[in-house]
Amino acid sequence: MDKPGNILLTGATGYVGGRLLPLLVADGWRVRCLARVPEHLSPRVPAGVEVVRGDLLDAESLSAAMKGMEAAFYLVHSMGATGDFEQQDRLAAEHFAVAAHAAGVQRIIYLGGLGENESDLSAHLRSRHEVGERLRAHGVPVIEFRASIIIGSGSLSFEMIRALVERLPVMVTPRWVRVTAQPIAIGDVLTYLRAALTVDTGNRSLTIEIGGPDRVSYGELMREYAHQRGLRRLMIPVPLLTPRLSSLWLGLVTPLYARVGRKLVDSLRYSTVVRDDSAQRLFPIRPIGVREAITRALRNEDSSFAQTRWSDALSATANAPRQWGGTRFGNRLVDSRSTHVAASPAKVFAAFEHLGGATGWHYANWLWTLRGWLDLLMGGVGMRRGRRDPERLRVGDTLDCWRVESIQPGQRLRLAAEMKLPGRAWLEFEVQPDGTGARLRQVATFDPLGLWGLGYWYGVWPLHRIVFAGMLRGIAHAAENKG
């Protein structure tokens, strides 16, 4: 295929598809995204991307979405669905292949899972392989990539590893923790997917196994993560813990739902390693190893976090009943609050841009002072640094015990904490027009380091709840009374 071409992308709201979308646009492809609820996806897509309503189980909407497309990405699965997810995956793939053939699509690109075609293969891996077969059944050439564990901040497996290592100093590890896998970094997966659009396949279907250079177990991955985070962890292997018990255990200590955990654990009982060298022969791509993949995941996590708009990321929870201890956002703990302000967005921005120093924090300044003295006693920076300029902030400025990490004039301000903490913390303010006034959003975020970090958050959260609520009201009052 030659660029620019028309590409249909499914799964744009998912982990892989969401990261692939901007890369396809940057490569020059014309992209159309299929979404069941376009209103949720449209505000998050790059300029020029078309978002159409459709469902893989609705043949009519799928046929309309395929018209004029030259290639199509199949990056969806039904693992999180209730009911018979294998049947749903089977029907979705069948509809997709039929619609692609009818529309004259030249190539389907599909991301599936590694694993030998054994008779007792897990339902999840068996379904992944069957989806590939269904996609190939109607004449359109398919490039099916089969991958093992994908390492990247936000991926299902990586978030499970992170949660287990961060929260459990001692782990009782079942047999599946010792099964061999061949992980691959998310960046390398995306590189393969992009390259699949232009690789010469001789107009035939290909099944390509992809993985990094290292063959390791989940246990080894957890030890490497712990090493890079500076955590000491003890793992005690046991022959018990069935997949069902393991999934319930994961549901208690990780962000995974029990039903997703069960399907994942079922798959982890099987070795997932590369046994075919087609990827090396067809693509000039040399994936990075496990150590570098985890390093990048931890480093890029902060870059991705810095680019996230909290008003979008937390929109699903902003109006939900508040849970004790705040809202969990991945491994981070979040306290998100917003209020309408009877003032212009410019005045609201000015109110929170003037925080700190002589102005203070608009509520319970004596508590901020006390926190500063405690920080000094622990060898931290305290609250004595003030601010460089009483009127304006710029990236890198110190602000009492904070530092300005990002600023968008008239819109957003994000501060990174520099006091002594068992983890990392940020405080962010955002303002948007809201009728005749403005909507002020204030978000406190904490990335805990192990159990000490979790204990700190839940220990001080009742006090933070009072202080953060008061600060939000204080900023609103200052903006409304600003001359």
C-alpha positions as CSV (number, residue, x, y, z in Angstrom):
1,M,0.0,0.0,0.0
2,D,1.1,3.5,-0.7
3,K,0.5,6.6,1.5
4,P,-1.8,8.4,1.8
5,G,-4.4,5.7,2.1
6,N,-7.7,5.2,3.9
7,I,-7.4,3.1,7.1
8,L,-10.2,1.8,9.3
9,L,-9.2,1.6,13.0
10,T,-11.1,-0.4,15.5
11,G,-10.2,-0.3,19.2
12,A,-9.2,3.3,19.2
13,T,-10.5,3.7,22.8
14,G,-8.3,0.7,23.9
15,Y,-4.7,0.5,25.0
16,V,-3.0,-0.4,21.8
17,G,-5.4,1.3,19.4
18,G,-5.4,4.6,21.4
19,R,-1.6,4.7,21.1
20,L,-1.6,3.7,17.4
21,L,-4.0,6.3,16.2
22,P,-1.8,9.4,16.5
23,L,1.1,7.5,15.0
24,L,-1.0,6.6,11.9
25,V,-2.0,10.2,11.5
26,A,1.6,11.4,11.8
27,D,2.6,8.8,9.2
28,G,0.2,10.4,6.7
29,W,-2.6,7.9,6.6
30,R,-6.2,9.0,6.4
31,V,-7.9,7.3,9.4
32,R,-11.5,6.5,10.2
33,C,-12.3,5.2,13.6
34,L,-15.2,2.9,14.4
35,A,-16.8,3.5,17.8
36,R,-20.0,2.4,19.5
37,V,-20.2,5.8,21.2
38,P,-18.5,8.4,19.0
39,E,-19.2,11.1,21.5
40,H,-16.7,9.5,23.9
41,L,-14.0,9.2,21.3
42,S,-14.4,12.3,19.1
43,P,-12.9,14.8,21.6
44,R,-9.7,12.7,22.0
45,V,-8.8,12.1,18.3
46,P,-6.3,14.2,16.3
47,A,-7.5,16.7,13.8
48,G,-8.7,15.2,10.5
49,V,-9.7,11.8,11.9
50,E,-13.2,10.7,11.1
51,V,-15.2,8.9,13.8
52,V,-18.2,6.9,12.8
53,R,-20.8,5.1,14.8
54,G,-20.8,1.3,14.5
55,D,-20.6,-2.0,16.3
56,L,-18.7,-5.2,15.2
57,L,-21.9,-7.2,16.0
58,D,-24.0,-5.0,13.7
59,A,-23.2,-6.0,10.1
60,E,-25.0,-3.0,8.6
61,S,-23.0,-0.3,10.5
62,L,-19.8,-2.2,9.9
63,S,-20.4,-2.4,6.1
64,A,-20.9,1.4,6.0
65,A,-17.7,2.0,7.9
66,M,-15.7,-0.2,5.6
67,K,-16.6,1.7,2.4
68,G,-13.6,3.3,0.7
69,M,-11.1,1.7,3.1
70,E,-7.9,0.1,1.8
71,A,-6.8,-1.5,5.1
72,A,-8.4,-2.2,8.4
73,F,-7.0,-2.8,11.9
74,Y,-8.7,-5.3,14.1
75,L,-7.6,-4.4,17.7
76,V,-10.6,-5.5,19.8
77,H,-11.6,-8.4,22.0
78,S,-14.5,-9.3,24.3
79,M,-12.5,-10.6,27.3
80,G,-14.1,-8.1,29.7
81,A,-17.6,-8.9,28.5
82,T,-20.2,-10.9,30.4
83,G,-21.6,-14.0,28.9
84,D,-20.0,-16.1,26.2
85,F,-17.0,-13.9,25.1
86,E,-15.8,-16.5,22.7
87,Q,-19.1,-16.4,20.8
88,Q,-19.0,-12.6,20.7
89,D,-15.4,-12.6,19.4
90,R,-16.3,-15.2,16.8
91,L,-19.3,-13.2,15.5
92,A,-17.4,-9.9,15.5
93,A,-14.5,-11.3,13.4
94,E,-17.0,-13.0,11.0
95,H,-18.8,-9.7,10.4
96,F,-15.6,-7.8,10.1
97,A,-14.1,-10.2,7.4
98,V,-17.4,-10.3,5.4
99,A,-17.6,-6.4,5.4
100,A,-14.0,-6.0,4.5
101,H,-14.3,-8.4,1.5
102,A,-17.5,-6.7,0.3
103,A,-15.8,-3.3,0.5
104,G,-12.7,-4.4,-1.4
105,V,-10.3,-3.9,1.6
106,Q,-6.8,-5.0,0.6
107,R,-5.4,-5.9,4.0
108,I,-6.6,-6.7,7.6
109,I,-4.1,-6.3,10.4
110,Y,-4.8,-8.1,13.6
111,L,-3.1,-8.3,17.0
112,G,-3.6,-11.7,18.7
113,G,-1.8,-13.8,21.2
114,L,1.1,-16.3,21.3
115,G,0.6,-19.9,22.3
116,E,0.8,-23.3,20.9
117,N,-2.4,-24.7,19.3
118,E,-2.9,-27.3,22.1
119,S,-6.2,-29.0,22.6
120,D,-6.5,-27.7,26.2
121,L,-5.4,-24.1,25.4
122,S,-7.1,-21.5,27.6
123,A,-10.4,-20.0,26.3
124,H,-8.8,-16.6,25.9
125,L,-5.9,-17.8,23.8
126,R,-8.1,-20.2,21.9
127,S,-10.4,-17.3,21.0
128,R,-7.5,-15.1,19.9
129,H,-6.4,-17.8,17.5
130,E,-10.0,-18.5,16.2
131,V,-10.5,-14.8,15.5
132,G,-7.5,-14.9,13.2
133,E,-9.0,-17.9,11.4
134,R,-12.4,-16.1,11.0
135,L,-10.7,-13.0,9.6
136,R,-8.8,-15.1,7.0
137,A,-11.9,-17.1,5.9
138,H,-13.4,-14.6,3.4
139,G,-10.5,-13.9,1.1
140,V,-9.0,-10.7,2.4
141,P,-5.2,-11.1,3.2
142,V,-4.6,-10.9,6.9
143,I,-1.4,-10.1,8.8
144,E,-1.9,-11.6,12.2
145,F,0.6,-10.6,14.8
146,R,0.8,-12.9,17.9
147,A,2.3,-11.4,21.0
148,S,3.0,-12.5,24.5
149,I,3.1,-10.0,27.5
150,I,3.0,-6.4,26.3
151,I,5.1,-4.1,28.6
152,G,4.0,-0.5,28.7
153,S,2.5,1.8,31.3
154,G,-1.2,1.1,31.2
155,S,-1.1,-2.4,29.6
156,L,-3.1,-5.1,31.4
157,S,-0.2,-7.3,32.3
158,F,2.1,-4.4,33.3
159,E,-0.5,-2.9,35.6
160,M,-1.0,-6.2,37.2
161,I,2.8,-6.6,37.8
162,R,3.0,-3.0,39.1
163,A,0.1,-3.5,41.6
164,L,1.4,-6.8,43.0
165,V,4.9,-5.5,43.5
166,E,3.9,-2.1,44.9
167,R,1.4,-3.4,47.4
168,L,2.7,-6.8,48.5
169,P,6.1,-7.0,50.3
170,V,5.6,-10.7,50.6
171,M,3.9,-12.6,47.8
172,V,2.6,-16.2,47.7
173,T,3.2,-17.1,44.1
174,P,1.3,-19.9,42.3
175,R,2.7,-22.0,39.4
176,W,1.7,-19.6,36.6
177,V,4.2,-17.0,38.0
178,R,7.0,-19.3,36.9
179,V,5.7,-20.0,33.3
180,T,8.0,-18.7,30.5
181,A,6.9,-15.8,28.3
182,Q,8.6,-13.6,25.8
183,P,7.5,-10.0,26.5
184,I,7.6,-7.2,24.0
185,A,7.6,-3.4,24.6
186,I,4.5,-1.5,23.5
187,G,6.7,0.7,21.3
188,D,7.9,-2.3,19.4
189,V,4.3,-3.6,19.0
190,L,3.3,-0.2,17.5
191,T,6.2,-0.3,15.2
192,Y,5.2,-3.7,13.8
193,L,1.6,-2.6,13.4
194,R,2.6,0.5,11.4
195,A,5.1,-1.4,9.3
196,A,2.4,-4.0,8.4
197,L,0.6,-1.4,6.3
198,T,3.5,-1.3,3.7
199,V,5.3,-4.7,4.0
200,D,5.2,-6.8,0.9
201,T,3.2,-10.0,1.7
202,G,2.7,-11.3,-1.9
203,N,-1.0,-10.7,-1.4
204,R,-1.3,-13.6,1.1
205,S,-2.1,-14.0,4.7
206,L,0.7,-14.2,7.3
207,T,0.9,-15.2,10.9
208,I,3.8,-13.5,12.6
209,E,5.1,-14.2,16.1
210,I,6.6,-11.2,17.8
211,G,8.5,-10.8,21.0
212,G,11.5,-9.2,22.6
213,P,14.9,-11.0,22.9
214,D,14.3,-12.2,26.5
215,R,12.4,-15.3,27.7
216,V,11.4,-14.7,31.3
217,S,8.6,-15.6,33.8
218,Y,6.1,-13.2,35.5
219,G,8.2,-13.7,38.6
220,E,11.3,-12.4,36.9
221,L,9.4,-9.5,35.6
222,M,8.2,-8.6,39.1
223,R,11.7,-8.9,40.4
224,E,13.0,-6.5,37.7
225,Y,10.2,-4.1,38.4
226,A,11.0,-4.1,42.1
227,H,14.7,-3.6,41.4
228,Q,14.0,-0.5,39.2
229,R,11.6,0.9,41.8
230,G,14.0,0.3,44.7
231,L,11.7,-2.2,46.5
232,R,12.6,-5.4,48.3
233,R,10.1,-8.2,47.8
234,L,9.9,-11.8,48.9
235,M,8.2,-14.4,46.7
236,I,7.1,-17.7,48.2
237,P,6.2,-20.3,45.6
238,V,3.3,-22.6,46.4
239,P,1.8,-25.4,44.2
240,L,-1.7,-24.4,45.1
241,L,-3.8,-21.4,44.1
242,T,-6.1,-22.5,41.3
243,P,-6.8,-20.0,38.5
244,R,-10.1,-19.2,40.1
245,L,-8.5,-18.4,43.5
246,S,-5.7,-16.5,41.8
247,S,-8.2,-14.4,39.9
248,L,-10.1,-13.5,43.1
249,W,-6.8,-12.7,44.7
250,L,-5.8,-10.4,41.8
251,G,-9.2,-8.7,42.1
252,L,-8.5,-7.8,45.7
253,V,-5.0,-6.4,45.2
254,T,-4.8,-5.1,41.6
255,P,-7.0,-2.9,39.4
256,L,-8.2,-6.0,37.5
257,Y,-11.8,-7.1,37.6
258,A,-12.1,-10.7,38.8
259,R,-13.6,-12.0,35.5
260,V,-10.8,-10.4,33.5
261,G,-8.3,-11.7,36.0
262,R,-9.6,-15.2,35.6
263,K,-9.3,-15.2,31.8
264,L,-5.9,-13.7,32.1
265,V,-4.6,-16.3,34.6
266,D,-6.1,-19.1,32.5
267,S,-3.8,-17.9,29.7
268,L,-0.7,-17.4,31.9
269,R,-0.6,-21.2,32.6
270,Y,0.7,-21.7,29.1
271,S,4.2,-20.8,27.8
272,T,4.0,-18.0,25.2
273,V,7.3,-17.8,23.4
274,V,8.3,-17.1,19.8
275,R,9.0,-20.3,17.8
276,D,9.0,-18.8,14.3
277,D,11.5,-16.2,12.9
278,S,9.2,-14.7,10.3
279,A,9.3,-11.3,12.1
280,Q,13.1,-11.1,11.7
281,R,12.9,-12.0,8.1
282,L,10.1,-9.6,7.1
283,F,10.8,-6.6,9.2
284,P,13.9,-4.6,10.0
285,I,12.8,-4.3,13.6
286,R,14.8,-5.4,16.6
287,P,12.8,-5.2,19.8
288,I,14.3,-4.1,23.0
289,G,14.8,-6.3,26.1
290,V,12.8,-6.6,29.3
291,R,15.0,-4.3,31.4
292,E,14.9,-1.5,28.9
293,A,11.2,-2.0,28.3
294,I,10.4,-1.6,32.0
295,T,12.7,1.4,32.2
296,R,10.8,3.1,29.3
297,A,7.4,2.2,30.8
298,L,8.3,3.9,34.0
299,R,9.9,6.9,32.3
300,N,7.2,7.3,29.7
301,E,4.5,6.9,32.3
302,D,5.3,10.4,33.5
303,S,5.4,11.8,30.0
304,S,2.0,10.3,29.2
305,F,0.6,11.5,32.6
306,A,1.9,15.0,31.8
307,Q,0.0,15.0,28.5
308,T,-3.3,13.7,30.0
309,R,-6.1,16.1,30.4
310,W,-7.5,15.4,33.8
311,S,-10.9,16.8,32.9
312,D,-11.1,14.1,30.2
313,A,-9.5,11.2,32.1
314,L,-11.7,11.7,35.1
315,S,-14.9,12.6,33.4
316,A,-16.4,9.2,34.1
317,T,-15.9,9.6,37.9
318,A,-16.2,13.4,38.4
319,N,-19.9,13.2,39.2
320,A,-19.9,9.7,40.8
321,P,-20.3,9.2,44.5
322,R,-16.9,9.8,46.1
323,Q,-15.3,6.6,47.5
324,W,-13.4,6.7,50.8
325,G,-9.8,7.6,50.0
326,G,-10.5,9.1,46.7
327,T,-10.6,7.7,43.2
328,R,-8.1,5.2,41.8
329,F,-6.6,6.1,38.4
330,G,-4.4,3.2,37.4
331,N,-1.8,2.9,40.2
332,R,-2.3,6.5,41.2
333,L,-4.7,7.8,43.8
334,V,-6.7,10.9,42.8
335,D,-8.8,13.5,44.6
336,S,-10.7,15.4,41.9
337,R,-13.0,18.3,42.7
338,S,-14.7,21.0,40.6
339,T,-17.0,24.0,41.1
340,H,-18.7,26.7,39.1
341,V,-17.2,30.2,39.6
342,A,-19.1,33.4,38.9
343,A,-16.0,35.0,37.2
344,S,-14.3,34.9,33.9
345,P,-11.8,32.1,33.1
346,A,-9.0,34.7,33.1
347,K,-9.8,35.8,36.7
348,V,-9.9,32.2,37.8
349,F,-6.6,31.4,36.2
350,A,-5.1,34.5,37.9
351,A,-6.4,33.3,41.3
352,F,-4.6,30.0,41.2
353,E,-1.6,31.4,39.4
354,H,-1.0,33.6,42.5
355,L,-1.0,30.7,45.0
356,G,1.8,30.3,47.4
357,G,4.4,32.8,48.7
358,A,2.8,35.8,50.4
359,T,-0.7,35.0,49.1
360,G,-0.7,31.5,50.7
361,W,-3.1,28.7,49.7
362,H,-6.5,30.3,50.4
363,Y,-7.3,28.0,53.2
364,A,-5.8,26.7,56.5
365,N,-2.4,28.4,55.9
366,W,-1.3,27.4,59.4
367,L,-1.6,23.7,58.3
368,W,0.5,24.4,55.3
369,T,3.1,26.0,57.5
370,L,3.0,23.1,59.9
371,R,3.5,20.7,57.0
372,G,6.5,22.7,55.9
373,W,8.1,22.5,59.4
374,L,7.6,18.8,59.5
375,D,9.1,18.5,56.1
376,L,12.2,20.4,57.2
377,L,12.6,18.1,60.2
378,M,12.7,15.2,57.8
379,G,15.3,16.9,55.6
380,G,12.9,18.3,53.0
381,V,12.6,21.7,51.4
382,G,9.8,23.0,53.7
383,M,7.7,26.0,52.8
384,R,10.4,28.7,53.0
385,R,11.2,29.0,49.3
386,G,8.2,31.2,48.4
387,R,8.0,32.1,44.8
388,R,10.2,33.9,42.2
389,D,7.6,36.4,41.0
390,P,4.4,37.4,42.9
391,E,2.4,37.8,39.7
392,R,3.6,35.2,37.1
393,L,4.8,31.6,37.0
394,R,6.9,29.8,34.5
395,V,7.9,26.1,34.1
396,G,10.6,25.3,36.7
397,D,9.7,27.9,39.2
398,T,9.6,26.9,42.9
399,L,6.4,27.5,44.7
400,D,6.9,26.9,48.5
401,C,7.2,23.1,48.6
402,W,6.1,22.6,45.0
403,R,7.7,23.2,41.6
404,V,5.8,24.3,38.4
405,E,5.9,21.3,36.1
406,S,3.5,22.6,33.4
407,I,1.6,25.7,32.6
408,Q,-0.8,26.6,29.8
409,P,-1.5,30.3,30.2
410,G,-5.2,31.0,30.9
411,Q,-6.0,27.3,31.2
412,R,-4.0,24.9,33.3
413,L,-1.3,24.8,36.0
414,R,0.4,21.6,37.3
415,L,2.7,21.5,40.3
416,A,4.9,18.6,41.3
417,A,5.6,18.1,45.1
418,E,9.1,18.4,46.4
419,M,8.5,17.6,50.0
420,K,9.6,14.3,51.5
421,L,6.9,11.7,50.6
422,P,6.6,7.9,50.3
423,G,5.8,8.4,46.6
424,R,5.2,11.3,44.2
425,A,2.5,13.9,44.2
426,W,1.0,16.5,41.9
427,L,-1.5,19.3,42.3
428,E,-3.3,20.5,39.2
429,F,-5.7,23.3,38.4
430,E,-7.7,23.8,35.3
431,V,-10.3,26.3,34.2
432,Q,-12.8,26.2,31.3
433,P,-15.6,28.5,30.2
434,D,-18.9,27.5,31.8
435,G,-21.9,29.5,30.8
436,T,-21.5,33.1,32.0
437,G,-18.7,32.1,34.3
438,A,-16.1,29.3,34.5
439,R,-15.6,25.8,35.7
440,L,-12.6,25.3,38.0
441,R,-11.2,21.8,38.4
442,Q,-8.7,20.9,41.1
443,V,-6.9,17.5,41.1
444,A,-4.5,16.2,43.7
445,T,-2.7,13.0,42.6
446,F,-0.5,10.7,44.5
447,D,1.7,7.8,43.1
448,P,2.4,5.7,46.2
449,L,5.6,3.8,46.8
450,G,4.7,0.5,48.3
451,L,2.7,0.0,51.4
452,W,4.2,3.0,53.1
453,G,2.8,5.1,50.3
454,L,-0.7,3.7,50.6
455,G,-0.6,4.0,54.3
456,Y,0.4,7.7,54.0
457,W,-2.4,8.5,51.6
458,Y,-5.2,6.8,53.5
459,G,-3.8,8.2,56.8
460,V,-3.8,11.9,55.7
461,W,-6.7,11.7,53.3
462,P,-9.4,12.8,55.8
463,L,-7.3,16.0,56.5
464,H,-6.6,16.5,52.8
465,R,-10.3,16.3,52.1
466,I,-10.9,19.3,54.3
467,V,-7.9,21.2,53.0
468,F,-8.5,20.6,49.3
469,A,-12.2,21.4,49.6
470,G,-11.4,24.7,51.4
471,M,-8.7,25.6,48.9
472,L,-11.1,25.1,46.0
473,R,-13.7,27.4,47.7
474,G,-10.9,29.9,48.5
475,I,-9.7,30.1,44.9
476,A,-13.3,30.6,43.7
477,H,-13.9,33.3,46.2
478,A,-10.6,35.1,45.3
479,A,-11.6,35.0,41.6
480,E,-15.1,36.3,42.2
481,N,-13.8,39.2,44.3
482,K,-10.9,40.1,42.1
483,G,-11.2,43.7,40.8
